[in-house]
Amino acid sequence: MKKVTKVITNKYFIVAVCFVAWVMYFDQNDWMSLQQRQKELNTVKDNIGYLKDEIKKMNTEKKALITDANGNLNDPHRLEQYARERYRMKQDGEDVYVIE
């Protein structure tokens, strides 16, 4: 028992415990903040992965619109049709009615 009290009352042990408590709870980069930042980082990484997949899909869609299977340029009317259907674009003087 004397050994335990001697270790607990040791000034180096007390300073070490105070330092660990300070770093874990009171410091600007405490443990809770680090955990929160780690969650945010994982969320952003997931979002980046999703957006990269979306970019790949859009690039293949763009390539399909611009060229046909043989690599020849497509008809510009097909591109116009896609823009009208997908993005509801219209020419001057036209009215667009969307029925869902």
N, CA and C atoms as an extended XYZ file, in Angstrom:
300
Properties=species:S:1:pos:R:3:atomname:S:1:resname:S:1:resid:I:1 pbc="F F F"
N         0.808       -1.188        0.000 N   MET     1
C         0.000        0.000        0.000 CA  MET     1
C         0.855        1.258        0.000 C   MET     1
N         1.970        1.189        0.713 N   LYS     2
C         2.871        2.334        0.755 CA  LYS     2
C         3.445        2.613       -0.629 C   LYS     2
N         3.668        1.535       -1.393 N   LYS     3
C         4.224        1.693       -2.729 CA  LYS     3
C         3.250        2.441       -3.643 C   LYS     3
N         1.974        2.102       -3.515 N   VAL     4
C         0.958        2.733       -4.353 CA  VAL     4
C         0.839        4.212       -4.011 C   VAL     4
N         0.773        4.539       -2.752 N   THR     5
C         0.664        5.948       -2.357 CA  THR     5
C         1.933        6.712       -2.731 C   THR     5
N         3.052        6.042       -2.690 N   LYS     6
C         4.306        6.694       -3.062 CA  LYS     6
C         4.309        7.026       -4.552 C   LYS     6
N         3.778        6.109       -5.367 N   VAL     7
C         3.714        6.342       -6.812 CA  VAL     7
C         2.704        7.440       -7.119 C   VAL     7
N         1.551        7.413       -6.451 N   ILE     8
C         0.502        8.401       -6.709 CA  ILE     8
C         0.947        9.799       -6.284 C   ILE     8
N         1.687        9.906       -5.224 N   THR     9
C         2.128       11.219       -4.754 CA  THR     9
C         3.409       11.680       -5.430 C   THR     9
N         3.943       10.891       -6.308 N   ASN    10
C         5.148       11.266       -7.042 CA  ASN    10
C         4.829       12.460       -7.940 C   ASN    10
N         5.684       13.492       -7.920 N   LYS    11
C         5.406       14.710       -8.677 CA  LYS    11
C         5.394       14.456      -10.183 C   LYS    11
N         6.170       13.533      -10.677 N   TYR    12
C         6.185       13.229      -12.104 CA  TYR    12
C         4.886       12.539      -12.534 C   TYR    12
N         4.389       11.668      -11.669 N   PHE    13
C         3.117       10.996      -11.956 CA  PHE    13
C         1.973       12.005      -11.986 C   PHE    13
N         1.952       12.914      -11.030 N   ILE    14
C         0.900       13.930      -10.974 CA  ILE    14
C         0.964       14.827      -12.203 C   ILE    14
N         2.165       15.242      -12.587 N   VAL    15
C         2.321       16.084      -13.778 CA  VAL    15
C         1.884       15.323      -15.026 C   VAL    15
N         2.220       14.040      -15.113 N   ALA    16
C         1.827       13.238      -16.277 CA  ALA    16
C         0.312       13.097      -16.359 C   ALA    16
N        -0.344       12.864      -15.242 N   VAL    17
C        -1.806       12.740      -15.219 CA  VAL    17
C        -2.448       14.067      -15.611 C   VAL    17
N        -1.932       15.158      -15.091 N   CYS    18
C        -2.463       16.477      -15.447 CA  CYS    18
C        -2.258       16.751      -16.941 C   CYS    18
N        -1.110       16.372      -17.467 N   PHE    19
C        -0.840       16.578      -18.886 CA  PHE    19
C        -1.802       15.772      -19.758 C   PHE    19
N        -2.008       14.521      -19.405 N   VAL    20
C        -2.923       13.670      -20.173 CA  VAL    20
C        -4.346       14.223      -20.098 C   VAL    20
N        -4.766       14.659      -18.920 N   ALA    21
C        -6.106       15.238      -18.783 CA  ALA    21
C        -6.224       16.516      -19.612 C   ALA    21
N        -5.200       17.331      -19.590 N   TRP    22
C        -5.225       18.567      -20.372 CA  TRP    22
C        -5.319       18.270      -21.873 C   TRP    22
N        -4.520       17.347      -22.341 N   VAL    23
C        -4.502       17.020      -23.765 CA  VAL    23
C        -5.818       16.384      -24.206 C   VAL    23
N        -6.410       15.550      -23.356 N   MET    24
C        -7.625       14.854      -23.766 CA  MET    24
C        -8.882       15.708      -23.668 C   MET    24
N        -8.934       16.692      -22.792 N   TYR    25
C       -10.180       17.402      -22.564 CA  TYR    25
C       -10.114       18.919      -22.763 C   TYR    25
N        -8.999       19.551      -22.484 N   PHE    26
C        -8.973       21.005      -22.472 CA  PHE    26
C        -8.203       21.629      -23.629 C   PHE    26
N        -7.412       20.880      -24.310 N   ASP    27
C        -6.596       21.414      -25.393 CA  ASP    27
C        -7.460       21.727      -26.610 C   ASP    27
N        -6.936       22.556      -27.512 N   GLN    28
C        -7.659       22.907      -28.732 CA  GLN    28
C        -7.886       21.662      -29.602 C   GLN    28
N        -6.966       20.755      -29.622 N   ASN    29
C        -7.070       19.518      -30.394 CA  ASN    29
C        -7.364       18.348      -29.471 C   ASN    29
N        -8.400       18.464      -28.671 N   ASP    30
C        -8.720       17.416      -27.722 CA  ASP    30
C        -9.289       16.177      -28.423 C   ASP    30
N        -9.508       15.160      -27.640 N   TRP    31
C        -9.910       13.862      -28.180 CA  TRP    31
C       -11.261       13.926      -28.882 C   TRP    31
N       -12.218       14.631      -28.313 N   MET    32
C       -13.552       14.732      -28.906 CA  MET    32
C       -13.500       15.462      -30.243 C   MET    32
N       -12.717       16.517      -30.319 N   SER    33
C       -12.584       17.249      -31.585 CA  SER    33
C       -11.947       16.379      -32.652 C   SER    33
N       -10.963       15.603      -32.261 N   LEU    34
C       -10.316       14.708      -33.222 CA  LEU    34
C       -11.287       13.664      -33.747 C   LEU    34
N       -12.144       13.131      -32.879 N   GLN    35
C       -13.139       12.152      -33.315 CA  GLN    35
C       -14.139       12.787      -34.277 C   GLN    35
N       -14.561       13.995      -33.965 N   GLN    36
C       -15.513       14.691      -34.833 CA  GLN    36
C       -14.890       14.982      -36.196 C   GLN    36
N       -13.654       15.417      -36.205 N   ARG    37
C       -12.967       15.682      -37.482 CA  ARG    37
C       -12.768       14.402      -38.283 C   ARG    37
N       -12.525       13.298      -37.597 N   GLN    38
C       -12.380       12.020      -38.292 CA  GLN    38
C       -13.684       11.616      -38.964 C   GLN    38
N       -14.815       11.825      -38.285 N   LYS    39
C       -16.121       11.532      -38.890 CA  LYS    39
C       -16.368       12.415      -40.105 C   LYS    39
N       -16.039       13.700      -39.980 N   GLU    40
C       -16.209       14.617      -41.109 CA  GLU    40
C       -15.339       14.206      -42.284 C   GLU    40
N       -14.120       13.785      -41.997 N   LEU    41
C       -13.203       13.344      -43.050 CA  LEU    41
C       -13.760       12.126      -43.762 C   LEU    41
N       -14.288       11.171      -43.018 N   ASN    42
C       -14.872        9.980      -43.637 CA  ASN    42
C       -16.082       10.342      -44.494 C   ASN    42
N       -16.892       11.275      -44.024 N   THR    43
C       -18.052       11.722      -44.800 CA  THR    43
C       -17.608       12.370      -46.098 C   THR    43
N       -16.602       13.213      -46.024 N   VAL    44
C       -16.104       13.883      -47.226 CA  VAL    44
C       -15.486       12.871      -48.191 C   VAL    44
N       -14.775       11.886      -47.684 N   LYS    45
C       -14.196       10.861      -48.559 CA  LYS    45
C       -15.292       10.067      -49.267 C   LYS    45
N       -16.357        9.737      -48.537 N   ASP    46
C       -17.485        9.042      -49.163 CA  ASP    46
C       -18.122        9.907      -50.240 C   ASP    46
N       -18.259       11.189      -49.949 N   ASN    47
C       -18.841       12.116      -50.915 CA  ASN    47
C       -17.956       12.240      -52.152 C   ASN    47
N       -16.657       12.263      -51.964 N   ILE    48
C       -15.731       12.331      -53.095 CA  ILE    48
C       -15.863       11.088      -53.961 C   ILE    48
N       -15.968        9.920      -53.345 N   GLY    49
C       -16.148        8.681      -54.100 CA  GLY    49
C       -17.436        8.705      -54.904 C   GLY    49
N       -18.509        9.171      -54.298 N   TYR    50
C       -19.792        9.261      -54.995 CA  TYR    50
C       -19.685       10.212      -56.178 C   TYR    50
N       -19.071       11.369      -55.962 N   LEU    51
C       -18.955       12.353      -57.039 CA  LEU    51
C       -18.059       11.855      -58.173 C   LEU    51
N       -17.015       11.100      -57.857 N   LYS    52
C       -16.170       10.533      -58.912 CA  LYS    52
C       -16.966        9.543      -59.760 C   LYS    52
N       -17.808        8.748      -59.116 N   ASP    53
C       -18.661        7.822      -59.870 CA  ASP    53
C       -19.635        8.586      -60.764 C   ASP    53
N       -20.190        9.668      -60.240 N   GLU    54
C       -21.110       10.481      -61.043 CA  GLU    54
C       -20.392       11.098      -62.237 C   GLU    54
N       -19.155       11.531      -62.051 N   ILE    55
C       -18.381       12.100      -63.156 CA  ILE    55
C       -18.146       11.054      -64.226 C   ILE    55
N       -17.825        9.828      -63.821 N   LYS    56
C       -17.621        8.747      -64.796 CA  LYS    56
C       -18.900        8.484      -65.587 C   LYS    56
N       -20.034        8.452      -64.889 N   LYS    57
C       -21.310        8.224      -65.568 CA  LYS    57
C       -21.601        9.343      -66.566 C   LYS    57
N       -21.367       10.568      -66.157 N   MET    58
C       -21.631       11.702      -67.033 CA  MET    58
C       -20.708       11.711      -68.241 C   MET    58
N       -19.456       11.322      -68.036 N   ASN    59
C       -18.525       11.275      -69.171 CA  ASN    59
C       -18.936       10.213      -70.180 C   ASN    59
N       -19.371        9.054      -69.704 N   THR    60
C       -19.821        8.024      -70.644 CA  THR    60
C       -21.105        8.464      -71.342 C   THR    60
N       -21.977        9.148      -70.619 N   GLU    61
C       -23.201        9.657      -71.219 CA  GLU    61
C       -22.894       10.717      -72.275 C   GLU    61
N       -21.935       11.569      -71.968 N   LYS    62
C       -21.522       12.608      -72.927 CA  LYS    62
C       -20.924       11.974      -74.172 C   LYS    62
N       -20.069       10.977      -73.963 N   LYS    63
C       -19.450       10.297      -75.107 CA  LYS    63
C       -20.511        9.616      -75.961 C   LYS    63
N       -21.527        9.034      -75.323 N   ALA    64
C       -22.606        8.380      -76.061 CA  ALA    64
C       -23.432        9.395      -76.841 C   ALA    64
N       -23.577       10.587      -76.301 N   LEU    65
C       -24.344       11.611      -77.005 CA  LEU    65
C       -23.580       12.184      -78.197 C   LEU    65
N       -22.293       12.376      -78.019 N   ILE    66
C       -21.506       13.027      -79.063 CA  ILE    66
C       -21.147       12.067      -80.190 C   ILE    66
N       -20.824       10.831      -79.856 N   THR    67
C       -20.421        9.875      -80.889 CA  THR    67
C       -21.318        8.645      -80.851 C   THR    67
N       -21.363        7.963      -81.985 N   ASP    68
C       -22.121        6.712      -82.024 CA  ASP    68
C       -21.173        5.550      -81.774 C   ASP    68
N       -21.637        4.329      -81.983 N   ALA    69
C       -20.840        3.132      -81.679 CA  ALA    69
C       -19.579        3.054      -82.529 C   ALA    69
N       -19.607        3.599      -83.735 N   ASN    70
C       -18.446        3.535      -84.628 CA  ASN    70
C       -17.454        4.660      -84.383 C   ASN    70
N       -17.777        5.618      -83.515 N   GLY    71
C       -16.881        6.727      -83.247 CA  GLY    71
C       -17.157        7.928      -84.126 C   GLY    71
N       -18.194        7.850      -84.953 N   ASN    72
C       -18.566        8.984      -85.792 CA  ASN    72
C       -19.388        9.979      -84.978 C   ASN    72
N       -19.339       11.241      -85.416 N   LEU    73
C       -20.114       12.261      -84.715 CA  LEU    73
C       -21.595       12.022      -84.921 C   LEU    73
N       -22.349       12.212      -83.871 N   ASN    74
C       -23.791       12.000      -83.918 CA  ASN    74
C       -24.500       13.188      -84.543 C   ASN    74
N       -25.745       12.975      -84.800 N   ASP    75
C       -26.609       14.004      -85.339 CA  ASP    75
C       -26.860       15.062      -84.260 C   ASP    75
N       -26.738       16.352      -84.561 N   PRO    76
C       -26.969       17.385      -83.545 CA  PRO    76
C       -28.414       17.415      -83.051 C   PRO    76
N       -29.322       16.849      -83.830 N   HIS    77
C       -30.721       16.809      -83.387 CA  HIS    77
C       -30.884       15.881      -82.179 C   HIS    77
N       -30.064       14.847      -82.095 N   ARG    78
C       -30.130       13.942      -80.947 CA  ARG    78
C       -29.685       14.673      -79.677 C   ARG    78
N       -28.649       15.487      -79.801 N   LEU    79
C       -28.167       16.265      -78.663 CA  LEU    79
C       -29.225       17.280      -78.231 C   LEU    79
N       -29.883       17.892      -79.190 N   GLU    80
C       -30.947       18.841      -78.883 CA  GLU    80
C       -32.108       18.141      -78.183 C   GLU    80
N       -32.456       16.961      -78.653 N   GLN    81
C       -33.544       16.190      -78.038 CA  GLN    81
C       -33.199       15.843      -76.593 C   GLN    81
N       -31.963       15.446      -76.367 N   TYR    82
C       -31.522       15.117      -75.006 CA  TYR    82
C       -31.636       16.344      -74.095 C   TYR    82
N       -31.184       17.493      -74.581 N   ALA    83
C       -31.234       18.710      -73.764 CA  ALA    83
C       -32.671       19.101      -73.460 C   ALA    83
N       -33.544       18.936      -74.426 N   ARG    84
C       -34.950       19.289      -74.215 CA  ARG    84
C       -35.598       18.357      -73.188 C   ARG    84
N       -35.321       17.068      -73.286 N   GLU    85
C       -35.948       16.101      -72.380 CA  GLU    85
C       -35.347       16.151      -70.979 C   GLU    85
N       -34.049       16.207      -70.911 N   ARG    86
C       -33.372       16.099      -69.618 CA  ARG    86
C       -33.400       17.416      -68.833 C   ARG    86
N       -33.099       18.492      -69.504 N   TYR    87
C       -32.949       19.773      -68.814 CA  TYR    87
C       -34.085       20.746      -69.112 C   TYR    87
N       -35.096       20.288      -69.828 N   ARG    88
C       -36.279       21.081      -70.152 CA  ARG    88
C       -35.902       22.408      -70.811 C   ARG    88
N       -34.960       22.348      -71.729 N   MET    89
C       -34.568       23.535      -72.475 CA  MET    89
C       -35.554       23.764      -73.617 C   MET    89
N       -35.623       25.009      -74.028 N   LYS    90
C       -36.559       25.335      -75.099 CA  LYS    90
C       -35.961       26.428      -75.968 C   LYS    90
N       -36.521       26.564      -77.140 N   GLN    91
C       -36.102       27.635      -78.034 CA  GLN    91
C       -36.967       28.857      -77.767 C   GLN    91
N       -36.518       30.005      -78.296 N   ASP    92
C       -37.293       31.236      -78.125 CA  ASP    92
C       -38.656       31.090      -78.784 C   ASP    92
N       -39.673       31.553      -78.101 N   GLY    93
C       -41.017       31.526      -78.648 CA  GLY    93
C       -41.758       30.214      -78.429 C   GLY    93
N       -41.137       29.256      -77.706 N   GLU    94
C       -41.801       27.981      -77.431 CA  GLU    94
C       -42.285       27.953      -75.990 C   GLU    94
N       -43.315       27.188      -75.767 N   ASP    95
C       -43.803       26.935      -74.415 CA  ASP    95
C       -43.579       25.465      -74.112 C   ASP    95
N       -43.136       25.175      -72.905 N   VAL    96
C       -42.870       23.806      -72.491 CA  VAL    96
C       -43.858       23.440      -71.395 C   VAL    96
N       -44.554       22.340      -71.608 N   TYR    97
C       -45.481       21.806      -70.608 CA  TYR    97
C       -44.927       20.485      -70.125 C   TYR    97
N       -44.710       20.369      -68.830 N   VAL    98
C       -44.153       19.161      -68.244 CA  VAL    98
C       -45.274       18.386      -67.586 C   VAL    98
N       -45.460       17.153      -68.036 N   ILE    99
C       -46.487       16.280      -67.480 CA  ILE    99
C       -45.774       15.089      -66.848 C   ILE    99
N       -45.982       14.942      -65.563 N   GLU   100
C       -45.324       13.840      -64.862 CA  GLU   100
C       -46.345       12.856      -64.386 C   GLU   100
